[in-house]
């Protein structure tokens, strides 16, 4: 195997005691199921499917499954459609590996709790822990690079082209194509090693971010209906009536939120997408520098300092949430 970059070796060394426990559990169990968070993004899929593929490649006799709700756009196009497992599958001892999710209620399939042993690999703050066997790094740019580090440091095991494809997509997704502040030397070291498998990064990003002509209508609507607060919080909201007109679902409501990144005078930006199915409005929040995670936590969500999510139950709550964000940017007034 080619030499590992120093950043990967150092990261692996820092987590080696936990890695050994995880390696032992993967070797021990013949039945493994990999979980991720609800409303999956690229990193949730990339870390999950990268790990599933890695285990299948190196342990072909193990039964490795993956579950979770399907993304309206990614599933079947960028990543495989999730498996639908009967209750009986979870009644026999198995190992659960949970990727890219902190809080238990955000794990896409609650049957992880039936596992004989549970492993977690994540980079989100967490108030309620599900296992002692975990690698949690709040400074990591993505769960995909964390899972990849676990895999690449396992001597004698290979990370295939397909696994690398998945891991790289997750890293790109959670770093905004290496633009976010969380991107680190370790992030680039992982990308370097992944490219050695022969993945073509333009093919991956083209697949991930492919748009249709109708998507331009959504962008046009957002650009014609956004608001900006006094202190630089941009936001837009999409009632289900508008989503129907634009032929999108609530899951895609946040697709245009980053239109407001890198705009002078805008410090934070967010989207509100109504979902009558979930009886709420889903909120996606981003910021340039200020930590917005506490505001997200106040409004039934959480996440990272510069990228978080939340929920409101009535549109009337939108004004209060936006004010909380706006207050972050008041400069000694």
C-alpha positions in Angstrom: 0.0 0.0 0.0 1.3 3.5 -0.8 2.5 5.7 2.0 -0.3 7.5 4.0 -0.1 11.3 4.3 1.1 12.5 7.7 -2.3 14.0 8.4 -4.0 10.7 8.0 -1.4 8.8 10.1 -1.7 11.4 12.8 -5.5 11.3 12.9 -5.5 7.5 13.0 -2.9 7.5 15.8 -5.1 9.9 17.8 -8.1 7.6 17.5 -6.3 4.3 17.4 -7.6 2.8 20.6 -11.2 3.3 19.4 -10.3 2.1 15.8 -9.1 -1.2 17.3 -12.4 -1.7 19.1 -14.3 -0.9 15.9 -12.1 -3.2 13.8 -12.7 -6.0 16.3 -16.5 -5.5 16.2 -16.6 -5.5 12.4 -14.6 -8.8 12.4 -16.8 -10.3 15.1 -20.2 -9.8 13.5 -21.5 -11.6 10.4 -24.5 -9.3 10.2 -23.9 -5.5 10.1 -26.3 -2.6 9.4 -25.1 0.9 8.7 -27.4 3.9 9.6 -27.4 7.6 8.9 -29.5 10.7 9.7 -32.9 11.5 8.5 -33.3 13.8 5.4 -29.9 12.7 4.2 -27.4 15.0 2.6 -24.2 14.0 0.6 -22.2 13.4 3.7 -24.8 11.1 5.3 -24.9 9.1 2.1 -21.2 9.2 1.4 -20.1 8.0 4.8 -22.8 5.3 4.9 -22.3 3.9 1.4 -18.6 4.3 1.5 -18.4 2.2 4.7 -20.9 -0.4 3.4 -18.9 -0.8 0.2 -15.6 -1.0 2.2 -16.9 -3.8 4.4 -18.4 -5.7 1.5 -15.2 -5.5 -0.5 -13.0 -6.7 2.4 -15.4 -9.2 4.0 -17.5 -10.7 1.2 -19.0 -13.3 3.4 -20.6 -10.8 5.8 -24.2 -9.6 5.4 -24.0 -5.8 5.2 -27.2 -3.8 5.0 -28.1 -0.1 4.8 -31.3 1.7 5.8 -32.8 5.2 5.9 -35.3 7.5 4.2 -34.5 8.2 0.5 -33.6 11.6 -0.8 -36.0 12.8 -3.4 -33.1 13.7 -5.8 -30.0 11.7 -4.8 -31.6 8.3 -4.3 -31.3 6.1 -7.4 -29.2 8.7 -9.2 -26.2 9.5 -7.0 -26.6 6.7 -4.4 -28.5 3.4 -4.2 -32.0 3.4 -3.0 -32.1 2.4 0.7 -32.9 -1.2 1.6 -36.3 -2.0 3.2 -35.6 -4.6 5.9 -38.4 -6.5 7.8 -38.6 -6.4 11.6 -37.4 -10.0 11.7 -34.0 -9.0 10.4 -33.3 -7.0 13.5 -34.3 -9.8 15.9 -31.0 -11.7 15.3 -27.7 -10.3 16.8 -26.1 -7.6 14.6 -23.7 -4.7 14.7 -25.1 -1.2 14.1 -22.8 1.5 12.8 -24.2 4.9 12.9 -22.6 7.6 10.6 -23.0 11.4 10.5 -25.6 11.8 13.2 -25.4 12.9 16.8 -28.8 13.0 18.4 -30.7 9.6 18.6 -34.0 11.1 17.3 -32.3 12.1 14.1 -31.1 8.5 13.2 -33.2 7.6 10.2 -34.2 4.1 11.4 -34.8 3.6 15.2 -34.1 -0.1 14.9 -30.4 0.7 15.4 -31.3 0.4 19.1 -32.0 -3.3 18.7 -28.3 -4.0 17.9 -26.2 -6.1 20.1 -23.4 -3.6 19.8 -23.4 0.0 18.4 -20.6 2.1 16.9 -20.9 5.8 16.1 -18.7 8.0 13.8 -19.8 11.6 13.7 -18.9 15.3 13.8 -22.0 16.8 15.4 -22.6 18.1 18.9 -24.7 15.6 20.9 -26.8 15.9 24.1 -27.7 12.2 24.4 -25.2 9.5 23.7 -26.0 6.1 22.2 -22.8 4.2 22.7 -19.3 4.2 24.3 -17.7 3.0 21.1 -17.5 6.1 19.1 -15.3 8.5 17.2 -16.6 12.0 17.5 -14.7 15.0 16.2 -16.6 18.3 16.2 -13.8 19.9 14.2 -13.9 17.5 11.3 -15.3 18.9 8.1 -17.2 15.7 7.3 -18.2 12.3 8.6 -17.0 10.9 5.3 -13.4 11.8 5.9 -13.6 10.4 9.4 -15.0 7.0 8.2 -12.5 7.0 5.3 -9.7 7.5 7.9 -10.9 4.5 9.8 -10.9 2.4 6.7 -7.5 3.6 5.2 -5.7 3.0 8.5 -6.8 -0.6 8.7 -3.7 -2.4 7.5 -4.3 -5.1 5.0 -7.7 -3.8 3.8 -8.4 -1.9 0.6 -10.5 1.0 -0.2 -12.0 0.4 -3.7 -12.8 2.8 -6.5 -16.5 2.6 -5.7 -16.0 3.2 -1.9 -13.7 6.1 -2.8 -16.4 7.5 -5.1 -18.8 7.6 -2.2 -16.3 9.0 0.4 -15.2 11.7 -1.9 -18.8 12.8 -2.7 -19.5 13.1 1.1 -16.4 15.2 1.6 -17.3 17.5 -1.3 -20.9 17.8 0.0 -20.0 18.8 3.6 -17.1 21.2 2.6 -19.0 23.0 -0.1 -16.4 21.7 -2.6 -13.5 22.5 -0.1 -14.7 26.1 0.5 -16.0 26.0 4.1 -13.9 27.0 7.1 -13.9 23.5 8.5 -11.8 22.2 5.5 -8.5 21.1 6.9 -5.1 19.6 6.0 -6.7 16.2 6.9 -9.5 16.9 4.5 -7.1 17.4 1.6 -5.0 14.5 2.6 -8.0 12.2 2.4 -8.9 13.7 -1.0 -5.4 13.0 -2.2 -5.5 9.3 -1.2 -9.0 8.9 -2.6 -7.9 10.2 -6.0 -5.2 7.5 -6.1 -7.9 4.9 -6.8 -8.6 6.6 -10.1 -11.8 8.4 -9.3 -12.5 11.3 -11.7 -13.6 14.3 -9.5 -15.3 16.1 -12.3 -17.5 13.1 -13.0 -18.5 12.9 -9.3 -19.3 16.6 -8.9 -21.2 16.6 -12.2 -23.3 13.7 -11.0 -23.9 15.3 -7.6 -24.9 18.8 -8.7 -26.7 17.9 -11.9 -29.7 20.3 -12.5 -32.7 20.4 -14.8 -34.0 23.4 -16.7 -37.0 23.4 -14.3 -34.6 24.0 -11.4 -33.8 27.4 -12.9 -37.5 28.3 -12.2 -36.9 27.6 -8.5 -33.8 29.7 -8.4 -35.7 32.5 -10.2 -38.5 32.3 -7.6 -36.0 32.5 -4.7 -34.2 35.4 -6.2 -37.5 37.2 -6.6 -38.8 36.5 -3.1 -36.0 36.7 -0.6 -35.7 39.2 2.3 -32.6 40.6 4.1 -32.7 41.9 7.7 -31.1 45.1 9.0 -28.0 43.2 10.1 -27.5 41.0 7.1 -29.6 37.8 7.5 -31.1 36.7 4.1 -34.0 34.3 4.1 -36.8 32.9 1.9 -39.7 30.6 2.6 -41.5 28.1 0.4 -45.1 27.2 1.4 -46.3 23.9 0.0 -48.5 25.8 -2.5 -45.4 27.3 -4.0 -43.5 24.0 -3.9 -46.4 22.5 -5.9 -46.2 25.3 -8.5 -42.5 24.8 -8.8 -42.8 21.0 -8.9 -40.5 20.4 -5.9 -40.8 18.9 -2.4 -39.9 20.2 1.0 -36.7 18.2 0.9 -35.5 20.4 -2.0 -36.5 23.7 -0.4 -33.0 24.3 0.8 -31.3 23.7 -2.5 -30.9 27.4 -3.2 -29.9 28.5 0.3 -26.3 29.0 -0.7 -27.2 31.5 -3.4 -26.6 34.1 -0.6 -23.1 32.9 0.3 -20.3 35.3 -0.6 -22.6 38.3 -1.0 -21.3 41.5 0.5 -23.5 42.6 3.4 -25.0 39.1 4.0 -23.8 37.5 7.2 -26.2 34.5 7.5 -28.8 33.0 5.2 -31.6 30.5 5.7 -34.5 28.8 4.0 -37.9 27.8 5.4 -39.7 24.9 3.7 -43.2 23.8 4.7 -44.0 20.1 5.1 -47.5 19.2 5.9 -46.4 15.6 6.0 -44.2 16.4 8.9 -46.4 19.1 10.3 -43.6 21.6 10.4 -41.4 24.0 8.5 -37.8 22.7 7.9 -35.2 25.4 8.3 -31.7 25.3 6.8 -29.3 27.9 8.2 -25.8 28.9 7.1 -23.4 31.7 8.2 -20.2 33.2 7.1 -18.4 33.4 10.4 -20.7 33.6 13.4 -21.7 30.4 15.3 -25.4 29.9 14.5 -25.7 26.4 16.1 -27.2 27.7 19.4 -29.9 29.5 17.5 -30.6 26.2 15.7 -30.7 24.3 19.0 -33.2 26.8 20.5 -35.5 26.1 17.5 -35.5 22.3 17.8 -32.4 21.6 15.8 -28.7 21.8 15.8 -25.6 21.3 13.8 -22.3 23.0 13.1 -21.1 26.6 13.8 -21.7 27.7 10.2 -24.2 25.1 9.0 -27.2 24.0 11.0 -30.8 23.0 10.7 -34.0 23.7 12.7 -37.8 23.3 12.8 -40.7 25.6 13.4 -44.3 24.5 13.7 -46.0 27.7 12.6 -44.9 30.3 10.0 -45.5 32.9 12.7 -42.3 31.5 14.4 -40.2 32.5 11.4 -40.0 36.1 12.4 -38.7 35.2 15.9 -36.1 32.8 14.6 -34.8 35.3 12.0 -34.6 37.9 14.8 -32.5 35.6 16.9 -30.1 35.2 13.9 -30.2 39.0 13.3 -29.3 39.7 16.9 -26.0 37.7 16.4 -24.8 40.5 14.1 -25.6 43.5 16.2 -22.3 45.4 16.7 -22.5 47.2 20.0 -25.6 49.2 19.2 
